[in-house]
Amino acid sequence: MHLNRNYTLVDILKFIHCDYRVYGNKNFSFNKVCSFFQPKERALTFIERKYIAQQNDIYTQCANFIICDLAFRISEEKLVNQCVLTVKNPKLVFSKILKNIINNSPTRSVHPKAILDKSVELGKNIHIGPNTIIEKNCTIGDNTIIRGNCYLFEGVKVGKNVIINPGSMIGKEGFGYIQDEQLKYINFPHIGSVVIEDDVEIGCNVAIDRGALSTTRIGNGTKIDDLVHIAHNVQVGSHSLIASHCTVAGSAEIGDHVYIGPGVTIRDGVTVEDKSKISMGSAVVRNVVKETTVSGYFAVDHAKFLKIHAKTYK
């Protein structure tokens, strides 16, 4: 990946908020990022502790800036064209540096092919891509990116530093029906809304339904992968991860720091408490207690699941 300008050691140190040590030439600059195992000249890269067997490869790297774990024993004398930073968590530090560099890119804009109702409230430094439609009474917070071909229905509230990727639909009516006297299905009116709090990231082709009489809410810092469906009235807490192809049915409650693996289905009204983990492909039909891991169809405690199926999966 090529960057918008050259960066120096001084530029990136302001994004590092942990103990570090610098080795080698401190005057190099870089204008791209790369994988450690597919190096490029004048690039920033990183290598984790699990690859410590490759630590001697650092000295032959063509990438100028390398971030590695404190466990790596760096010989200053062997460094020729590299500047090496050792930190406790190189992947995290690399991510923070790259994120800050990208966020400091040129000012964003509203694409001329986007359609916004005149009542929409926009914060500062907004990007809205082509063919995105935003209906009346929506609000979009500062530094938010809404990419092309998205649709935000009436009254959706989006916080600051949010990313919504292409094809996502936020705030449509939920799947709520009741039978009348002739056993015909009648749509229950959905007059609630959707609130997306700060620092949320939403993948491609995600559908988040508006609440029926209340609000569907996605908490601060939560990340949602592609092709996920969040039904009406669902409450998702802060800093949770929801992987691709998940379905969270109506009025379910997901706590803080929850991990939901790919292809999980969560039944309506179920509560998944804080710091729980749900293994991929599980069907959750009962509440999940705080700080537990569940697996299977239907999902049970993970250790119990492994014991039950030990012979099958040998």
C-alpha positions as a Markdown table, in Angstrom:
| # | Residue | x | y | z |
|---|---|---|---|---|
| 1 | Met | 0.0 | 0.0 | 0.0 |
| 2 | His | 1.4 | 3.4 | -1.0 |
| 3 | Leu | 0.9 | 6.3 | 1.4 |
| 4 | Asn | 0.0 | 9.9 | 0.6 |
| 5 | Arg | 3.5 | 11.2 | 1.6 |
| 6 | Asn | 6.8 | 10.3 | 3.2 |
| 7 | Tyr | 6.9 | 9.6 | 6.9 |
| 8 | Thr | 9.8 | 9.6 | 9.4 |
| 9 | Leu | 10.5 | 8.2 | 12.8 |
| 10 | Val | 9.4 | 11.4 | 14.4 |
| 11 | Asp | 6.0 | 11.2 | 12.6 |
| 12 | Ile | 5.2 | 7.8 | 14.0 |
| 13 | Leu | 6.5 | 8.0 | 17.5 |
| 14 | Lys | 3.7 | 10.4 | 18.4 |
| 15 | Phe | 1.3 | 7.5 | 17.8 |
| 16 | Ile | 3.1 | 5.0 | 20.1 |
| 17 | His | 1.9 | 5.2 | 23.7 |
| 18 | Cys | 3.9 | 2.4 | 25.2 |
| 19 | Asp | 7.5 | 1.5 | 26.0 |
| 20 | Tyr | 9.7 | 1.1 | 23.0 |
| 21 | Arg | 13.3 | 1.0 | 21.9 |
| 22 | Val | 14.8 | 2.2 | 18.6 |
| 23 | Tyr | 17.7 | 0.5 | 16.9 |
| 24 | Gly | 19.5 | 1.4 | 13.6 |
| 25 | Asn | 19.3 | 4.5 | 11.4 |
| 26 | Lys | 16.7 | 6.9 | 12.7 |
| 27 | Asn | 16.8 | 9.1 | 9.6 |
| 28 | Phe | 15.1 | 6.9 | 7.1 |
| 29 | Ser | 11.7 | 7.7 | 5.7 |
| 30 | Phe | 8.9 | 5.4 | 4.3 |
| 31 | Asn | 6.0 | 5.9 | 1.9 |
| 32 | Lys | 4.4 | 2.5 | 1.9 |
| 33 | Val | 3.5 | -0.4 | 4.1 |
| 34 | Cys | 3.9 | -4.1 | 3.5 |
| 35 | Ser | 4.0 | -7.6 | 4.9 |
| 36 | Phe | 7.2 | -8.7 | 6.5 |
| 37 | Phe | 7.2 | -11.7 | 4.3 |
| 38 | Gln | 6.6 | -9.7 | 1.1 |
| 39 | Pro | 8.9 | -6.8 | 1.8 |
| 40 | Lys | 9.2 | -3.5 | -0.2 |
| 41 | Glu | 11.8 | -0.8 | -0.1 |
| 42 | Arg | 11.0 | 2.3 | 1.9 |
| 43 | Ala | 8.1 | 0.5 | 3.7 |
| 44 | Leu | 6.9 | 0.1 | 7.2 |
| 45 | Thr | 6.2 | -3.5 | 8.4 |
| 46 | Phe | 6.0 | -5.6 | 11.6 |
| 47 | Ile | 6.8 | -9.1 | 12.8 |
| 48 | Glu | 5.2 | -10.9 | 15.8 |
| 49 | Arg | 6.8 | -12.9 | 18.6 |
| 50 | Lys | 5.6 | -16.2 | 17.1 |
| 51 | Tyr | 7.9 | -15.7 | 14.1 |
| 52 | Ile | 11.0 | -15.3 | 16.4 |
| 53 | Ala | 12.8 | -18.1 | 14.4 |
| 54 | Gln | 12.9 | -15.6 | 11.5 |
| 55 | Gln | 14.6 | -12.8 | 13.6 |
| 56 | Asn | 17.8 | -13.0 | 11.6 |
| 57 | Asp | 15.8 | -12.1 | 8.5 |
| 58 | Ile | 15.4 | -8.6 | 9.9 |
| 59 | Tyr | 19.0 | -7.8 | 8.8 |
| 60 | Thr | 18.4 | -8.7 | 5.2 |
| 61 | Gln | 15.0 | -6.9 | 4.9 |
| 62 | Cys | 14.6 | -4.2 | 2.3 |
| 63 | Ala | 11.8 | -2.6 | 4.3 |
| 64 | Asn | 13.2 | 0.4 | 6.1 |
| 65 | Phe | 11.1 | 0.4 | 9.3 |
| 66 | Ile | 10.4 | -2.8 | 11.2 |
| 67 | Ile | 8.3 | -3.1 | 14.3 |
| 68 | Cys | 9.0 | -6.3 | 16.3 |
| 69 | Asp | 8.5 | -7.9 | 19.7 |
| 70 | Leu | 10.6 | -7.1 | 22.7 |
| 71 | Ala | 11.7 | -10.8 | 22.6 |
| 72 | Phe | 13.7 | -10.2 | 19.4 |
| 73 | Arg | 17.4 | -9.6 | 20.2 |
| 74 | Ile | 18.5 | -6.9 | 17.9 |
| 75 | Ser | 22.2 | -6.4 | 17.0 |
| 76 | Glu | 22.7 | -2.8 | 16.2 |
| 77 | Glu | 25.9 | -3.6 | 14.3 |
| 78 | Lys | 24.1 | -5.9 | 11.9 |
| 79 | Leu | 21.6 | -3.3 | 10.9 |
| 80 | Val | 22.5 | -1.6 | 7.6 |
| 81 | Asn | 19.4 | -0.1 | 6.0 |
| 82 | Gln | 16.8 | -0.7 | 8.7 |
| 83 | Cys | 15.3 | 1.2 | 11.6 |
| 84 | Val | 13.9 | -1.3 | 14.1 |
| 85 | Leu | 11.4 | -0.5 | 16.9 |
| 86 | Thr | 10.8 | -3.2 | 19.6 |
| 87 | Val | 7.5 | -3.0 | 21.5 |
| 88 | Lys | 5.4 | -5.4 | 23.6 |
| 89 | Asn | 2.6 | -5.8 | 20.9 |
| 90 | Pro | 4.0 | -5.0 | 17.4 |
| 91 | Lys | 0.7 | -5.8 | 15.6 |
| 92 | Leu | -1.2 | -3.4 | 17.8 |
| 93 | Val | 1.4 | -0.6 | 17.5 |
| 94 | Phe | 1.5 | -1.1 | 13.7 |
| 95 | Ser | -2.3 | -0.9 | 13.5 |
| 96 | Lys | -2.5 | 2.3 | 15.5 |
| 97 | Ile | 0.2 | 3.9 | 13.4 |
| 98 | Leu | -1.4 | 2.9 | 10.1 |
| 99 | Lys | -4.9 | 3.9 | 11.3 |
| 100 | Asn | -3.6 | 7.4 | 12.3 |
| 101 | Ile | -1.8 | 7.8 | 9.0 |
| 102 | Ile | -4.9 | 6.9 | 7.0 |
| 103 | Asn | -7.1 | 9.2 | 9.1 |
| 104 | Asn | -4.8 | 12.1 | 8.4 |
| 105 | Ser | -5.3 | 11.7 | 4.6 |
| 106 | Pro | -6.9 | 14.6 | 2.6 |
| 107 | Thr | -10.2 | 16.0 | 3.6 |
| 108 | Arg | -13.2 | 13.8 | 2.7 |
| 109 | Ser | -16.3 | 14.8 | 0.8 |
| 110 | Val | -19.9 | 14.0 | -0.2 |
| 111 | His | -20.0 | 12.4 | -3.6 |
| 112 | Pro | -22.1 | 14.3 | -6.1 |
| 113 | Lys | -24.1 | 11.1 | -6.8 |
| 114 | Ala | -25.0 | 10.6 | -3.2 |
| 115 | Ile | -28.6 | 11.6 | -2.3 |
| 116 | Leu | -29.2 | 13.3 | 1.0 |
| 117 | Asp | -32.4 | 14.7 | 2.3 |
| 118 | Lys | -32.1 | 18.4 | 3.2 |
| 119 | Ser | -32.8 | 17.7 | 6.8 |
| 120 | Val | -29.8 | 15.4 | 7.3 |
| 121 | Glu | -27.3 | 16.8 | 9.8 |
| 122 | Leu | -23.6 | 16.2 | 8.9 |
| 123 | Gly | -20.7 | 16.6 | 11.2 |
| 124 | Lys | -17.2 | 17.6 | 10.2 |
| 125 | Asn | -14.8 | 15.7 | 7.9 |
| 126 | Ile | -17.5 | 13.4 | 6.5 |
| 127 | His | -17.1 | 11.1 | 3.5 |
| 128 | Ile | -20.2 | 9.7 | 1.7 |
| 129 | Gly | -19.7 | 7.6 | -1.4 |
| 130 | Pro | -21.6 | 7.4 | -4.7 |
| 131 | Asn | -25.2 | 6.2 | -4.8 |
| 132 | Thr | -25.6 | 6.3 | -1.1 |
| 133 | Ile | -29.1 | 7.4 | 0.0 |
| 134 | Ile | -29.7 | 9.1 | 3.4 |
| 135 | Glu | -33.3 | 9.8 | 4.3 |
| 136 | Lys | -34.7 | 12.7 | 6.4 |
| 137 | Asn | -33.9 | 13.4 | 10.0 |
| 138 | Cys | -30.7 | 11.3 | 10.0 |
| 139 | Thr | -27.6 | 12.6 | 11.8 |
| 140 | Ile | -24.0 | 11.7 | 10.9 |
| 141 | Gly | -21.1 | 12.4 | 13.4 |
| 142 | Asp | -17.7 | 13.8 | 12.8 |
| 143 | Asn | -15.1 | 11.8 | 10.8 |
| 144 | Thr | -17.5 | 9.2 | 9.7 |
| 145 | Ile | -17.2 | 7.3 | 6.4 |
| 146 | Ile | -20.2 | 5.9 | 4.6 |
| 147 | Arg | -19.1 | 4.3 | 1.4 |
| 148 | Gly | -21.1 | 3.9 | -1.8 |
| 149 | Asn | -24.4 | 2.1 | -2.3 |
| 150 | Cys | -25.6 | 2.3 | 1.3 |
| 151 | Tyr | -29.1 | 3.2 | 2.4 |
| 152 | Leu | -29.9 | 4.9 | 5.7 |
| 153 | Phe | -33.6 | 5.1 | 6.4 |
| 154 | Glu | -35.4 | 7.9 | 8.2 |
| 155 | Gly | -34.2 | 8.9 | 11.7 |
| 156 | Val | -30.9 | 6.8 | 11.8 |
| 157 | Lys | -28.3 | 8.3 | 14.1 |
| 158 | Val | -24.6 | 7.6 | 13.4 |
| 159 | Gly | -21.9 | 8.7 | 15.8 |
| 160 | Lys | -18.3 | 9.8 | 15.3 |
| 161 | Asn | -15.5 | 7.9 | 13.6 |
| 162 | Val | -17.9 | 5.3 | 12.2 |
| 163 | Ile | -17.2 | 3.3 | 9.0 |
| 164 | Ile | -20.1 | 1.8 | 7.0 |
| 165 | Asn | -19.0 | -0.2 | 4.1 |
| 166 | Pro | -20.7 | -0.6 | 0.7 |
| 167 | Gly | -24.2 | -2.1 | 0.3 |
| 168 | Ser | -25.3 | -1.8 | 4.0 |
| 169 | Met | -28.8 | -1.0 | 4.8 |
| 170 | Ile | -29.5 | 0.7 | 8.2 |
| 171 | Gly | -32.9 | 1.4 | 9.6 |
| 172 | Lys | -35.4 | -0.6 | 7.4 |
| 173 | Glu | -38.5 | -2.0 | 9.0 |
| 174 | Gly | -38.0 | -5.3 | 10.9 |
| 175 | Phe | -39.5 | -8.7 | 10.2 |
| 176 | Gly | -42.5 | -8.3 | 12.5 |
| 177 | Tyr | -45.9 | -9.7 | 11.6 |
| 178 | Ile | -49.2 | -10.6 | 13.4 |
| 179 | Gln | -52.1 | -12.6 | 12.1 |
| 180 | Asp | -55.5 | -11.1 | 11.8 |
| 181 | Glu | -58.9 | -12.8 | 12.1 |
| 182 | Gln | -58.5 | -14.3 | 8.6 |
| 183 | Leu | -55.0 | -15.6 | 9.5 |
| 184 | Lys | -53.5 | -13.1 | 7.1 |
| 185 | Tyr | -50.1 | -11.7 | 8.2 |
| 186 | Ile | -50.2 | -8.0 | 9.0 |
| 187 | Asn | -47.0 | -6.0 | 9.3 |
| 188 | Phe | -46.5 | -4.6 | 12.8 |
| 189 | Pro | -45.6 | -0.9 | 12.6 |
| 190 | His | -41.9 | -0.2 | 13.2 |
| 191 | Ile | -41.6 | 3.4 | 14.4 |
| 192 | Gly | -38.4 | 3.1 | 16.4 |
| 193 | Ser | -35.0 | 3.9 | 15.1 |
| 194 | Val | -31.3 | 2.8 | 14.9 |
| 195 | Val | -28.5 | 4.3 | 16.9 |
| 196 | Ile | -24.9 | 3.6 | 15.8 |
| 197 | Glu | -22.5 | 4.9 | 18.5 |
| 198 | Asp | -18.9 | 6.2 | 18.1 |
| 199 | Asp | -16.1 | 4.1 | 16.6 |
| 200 | Val | -18.3 | 1.4 | 15.2 |
| 201 | Glu | -17.3 | -0.4 | 11.9 |
| 202 | Ile | -19.9 | -2.1 | 9.8 |
| 203 | Gly | -19.0 | -4.4 | 6.9 |
| 204 | Cys | -20.4 | -4.8 | 3.4 |
| 205 | Asn | -24.1 | -5.8 | 2.9 |
| 206 | Val | -25.0 | -5.6 | 6.6 |
| 207 | Ala | -28.7 | -5.1 | 7.4 |
| 208 | Ile | -29.6 | -3.5 | 10.7 |
| 209 | Asp | -33.4 | -3.1 | 11.3 |
| 210 | Arg | -35.1 | -0.2 | 13.1 |
| 211 | Gly | -36.8 | -0.9 | 16.4 |
| 212 | Ala | -40.5 | -1.5 | 16.5 |
| 213 | Leu | -41.4 | 0.8 | 19.4 |
| 214 | Ser | -37.9 | 1.3 | 20.7 |
| 215 | Thr | -34.3 | 1.7 | 19.4 |
| 216 | Thr | -31.9 | -0.8 | 17.9 |
| 217 | Arg | -28.5 | 0.1 | 19.2 |
| 218 | Ile | -24.9 | -0.7 | 18.3 |
| 219 | Gly | -22.5 | 0.2 | 21.1 |
| 220 | Asn | -19.2 | 2.1 | 21.0 |
| 221 | Gly | -16.3 | 0.5 | 19.3 |
| 222 | Thr | -18.2 | -2.6 | 18.1 |
| 223 | Lys | -17.1 | -4.2 | 14.8 |
| 224 | Ile | -19.5 | -6.0 | 12.5 |
| 225 | Asp | -18.3 | -8.1 | 9.6 |
| 226 | Asp | -19.9 | -8.6 | 6.1 |
| 227 | Leu | -23.3 | -10.1 | 5.6 |
| 228 | Val | -24.6 | -9.8 | 9.1 |
| 229 | His | -28.3 | -9.3 | 10.0 |
| 230 | Ile | -29.2 | -7.4 | 13.2 |
| 231 | Ala | -32.9 | -7.5 | 13.7 |
| 232 | His | -35.3 | -5.0 | 15.4 |
| 233 | Asn | -34.8 | -3.9 | 19.0 |
| 234 | Val | -31.5 | -5.7 | 19.3 |
| 235 | Gln | -29.0 | -4.1 | 21.8 |
| 236 | Val | -25.3 | -4.7 | 21.1 |
| 237 | Gly | -22.9 | -3.5 | 23.7 |
| 238 | Ser | -19.5 | -1.8 | 23.4 |
| 239 | His | -16.3 | -3.3 | 21.8 |
| 240 | Ser | -17.9 | -6.5 | 20.7 |
| 241 | Leu | -17.0 | -8.4 | 17.5 |
| 242 | Ile | -19.6 | -10.0 | 15.2 |
| 243 | Ala | -18.1 | -12.1 | 12.4 |
| 244 | Ser | -19.6 | -12.7 | 9.0 |
| 245 | His | -22.9 | -14.4 | 8.2 |
| 246 | Cys | -24.3 | -14.0 | 11.7 |
| 247 | Thr | -28.0 | -13.5 | 12.5 |
| 248 | Val | -29.1 | -11.8 | 15.7 |
| 249 | Ala | -32.9 | -12.1 | 16.0 |
| 250 | Gly | -35.2 | -9.5 | 17.4 |
| 251 | Ser | -34.8 | -8.1 | 20.9 |
| 252 | Ala | -31.7 | -10.1 | 21.7 |
| 253 | Glu | -29.1 | -8.4 | 23.9 |
| 254 | Ile | -25.4 | -8.7 | 23.3 |
| 255 | Gly | -23.1 | -7.4 | 26.1 |
| 256 | Asp | -19.7 | -5.7 | 26.1 |
| 257 | His | -16.5 | -7.4 | 24.8 |
| 258 | Val | -18.5 | -10.3 | 23.3 |
| 259 | Tyr | -17.0 | -12.4 | 20.5 |
| 260 | Ile | -19.5 | -14.0 | 18.0 |
| 261 | Gly | -17.9 | -16.3 | 15.5 |
| 262 | Pro | -18.8 | -16.7 | 11.8 |
| 263 | Gly | -22.2 | -18.2 | 10.9 |
| 264 | Val | -23.7 | -17.9 | 14.4 |
| 265 | Thr | -27.5 | -17.6 | 14.9 |
| 266 | Ile | -28.9 | -16.0 | 18.1 |
| 267 | Arg | -32.5 | -16.6 | 18.9 |
| 268 | Asp | -34.9 | -13.7 | 19.6 |
| 269 | Gly | -34.9 | -12.4 | 23.2 |
| 270 | Val | -31.7 | -14.2 | 24.2 |
| 271 | Thr | -29.1 | -12.4 | 26.4 |
| 272 | Val | -25.4 | -12.9 | 25.8 |
| 273 | Glu | -23.6 | -11.4 | 28.7 |
| 274 | Asp | -20.3 | -9.5 | 28.8 |
| 275 | Lys | -17.0 | -11.1 | 27.7 |
| 276 | Ser | -18.7 | -14.3 | 26.3 |
| 277 | Lys | -17.6 | -16.1 | 23.3 |
| 278 | Ile | -19.7 | -18.0 | 20.8 |
| 279 | Ser | -17.9 | -20.5 | 18.5 |
| 280 | Met | -18.6 | -20.5 | 14.7 |
| 281 | Gly | -21.8 | -22.0 | 13.5 |
| 282 | Ser | -23.4 | -22.2 | 16.9 |
| 283 | Ala | -27.2 | -21.8 | 17.4 |
| 284 | Val | -27.8 | -19.9 | 20.6 |
| 285 | Val | -31.3 | -20.6 | 22.0 |
| 286 | Arg | -30.7 | -19.8 | 25.7 |
| 287 | Asn | -29.0 | -17.1 | 27.7 |
| 288 | Val | -25.2 | -17.1 | 27.8 |
| 289 | Val | -23.6 | -16.4 | 31.1 |
| 290 | Lys | -20.8 | -13.8 | 31.5 |
| 291 | Glu | -17.3 | -14.8 | 30.5 |
| 292 | Thr | -18.3 | -18.2 | 29.2 |
| 293 | Thr | -17.7 | -19.9 | 25.8 |
| 294 | Val | -20.5 | -21.9 | 24.1 |
| 295 | Ser | -20.4 | -24.1 | 21.0 |
| 296 | Gly | -22.6 | -26.3 | 18.8 |
| 297 | Tyr | -26.1 | -26.7 | 17.5 |
| 298 | Phe | -27.7 | -26.0 | 19.9 |
| 299 | Ala | -25.0 | -24.2 | 21.8 |
| 300 | Val | -23.8 | -25.6 | 25.1 |
| 301 | Asp | -20.8 | -24.8 | 27.3 |
| 302 | His | -17.7 | -25.3 | 25.1 |
| 303 | Ala | -15.9 | -27.8 | 27.4 |
| 304 | Lys | -19.1 | -29.9 | 27.6 |
| 305 | Phe | -19.4 | -29.7 | 23.8 |
| 306 | Leu | -15.9 | -31.1 | 23.4 |
| 307 | Lys | -16.5 | -33.9 | 25.9 |
| 308 | Ile | -19.7 | -35.0 | 24.2 |
| 309 | His | -18.2 | -35.0 | 20.7 |
| 310 | Ala | -14.7 | -36.2 | 21.7 |
| 311 | Lys | -15.0 | -39.5 | 19.9 |
| 312 | Thr | -16.7 | -38.0 | 16.8 |
| 313 | Tyr | -14.0 | -35.4 | 16.2 |
| 314 | Lys | -10.9 | -37.5 | 16.9 |
